[in-house]
Amino acid sequence: MENTTYIHSTALVQAKQIGNGTHVWAFVNILPGAVIGADCNICDRVFIENHVKLGDRVTVKCGVSLWDGITVEDDVFIGPGATFTNDLHPRSKQHLESPIPTQIRRGASIGANATILAGVTVGMHARVGAGAVVTRNVPPYAIVVGNPARIKGYVSTRGELPKVLDVAKPPRLDSAVVAGVKLIELPHIVDMRGSLSVAEVGKQLPFEPKRYFMVFDVPSAEVRGEHAHRTLHQFLVCVRGALNVVVDNGRQRDEFVLNRATLGLHIPPMVWATQYKYTSDAVLVVLASDIYDAGDYIRDYDSYLAIVSRA
């Protein structure tokens, strides 16, 4: 194979492992221990320390420094001026025995002038907004902005140009974007005594509940869920306030707003679900098809993807 790697005459590249097709531009400094993948684009005035690993097709824009302990997976974009750290309590001439590892997962994008604190993992295909200060892990596909960074939304696909999920439209009933997930309009009976909503097994409720639990007093910045169940069905009703639910089957994802007591969301087994954007008064009631079983949970997204890909 023809070697199409390009290194600008002003760049100082001491690394021995640089993949084919990578372009290194002016005034870049790459130390000997760094590992750079194929087809990367390392722009002007980038510094890459020894214990740094870049995957394939990574773009690092101008003025970025990547310090020891940082791993960047395939297809990541790092915007100009983005700042990384590897020590949460730095002091002059005092060094950690080993740097705190930071990981940017495949397909993620880091906006211009964002700051990523040491020890953080930015999940696959996530987006970090320009100027955001990321102080804790970013879930896969999440869009985070602000200081400290908070989840603003989720992206809809794993493609090269993922679209932002659109929840501005009226709720979709019986959604088939993620197979098996259904948004169900519940009966609403109103008279002079007030309102009543009901769900019956075999009609609105697609399973026989064995358990229920309630979620409330959730700070608006917090994210709940972030797991799938192997065999459990769930039926979600937000009886007060509002929240957003993102569902994901490993190929497509969809988002719903639960903002009234006459909407129920059925989440079948093997669907990854996340709740966020809780209003301060939100009360979520969840009906479950079985008693609690810790072994039924899949809490790691990579493990979930591996399971659904085998299925």
Secondary structure, 3 states (H helix, E strand, C coil): CCCCCEECCCCEECCCEECCCCEECCCCEECCCCEECCCCEECCCCEECCCCEECCCCEECCCCEECCCEEECCCCEECCCCEECCCCCCECCECCCCCCCEEECCCCEECCCCEECCCCEECCCCEECCCCEECCCECCCEEEECCCCEEEEEECCCCCCCCECCCCCCCCCCCCCCCCCEEEECCEEEECCEEEECCCECCCECCCCCEEEEEECCCCCCCEEEEEECCCCEEEEEEECCEEEEEECCCCEEEEEECCCCEEEEECCCCEEEEECCCCCCEEEEEECCCCCHHHEECCHHHHHHHHHHC
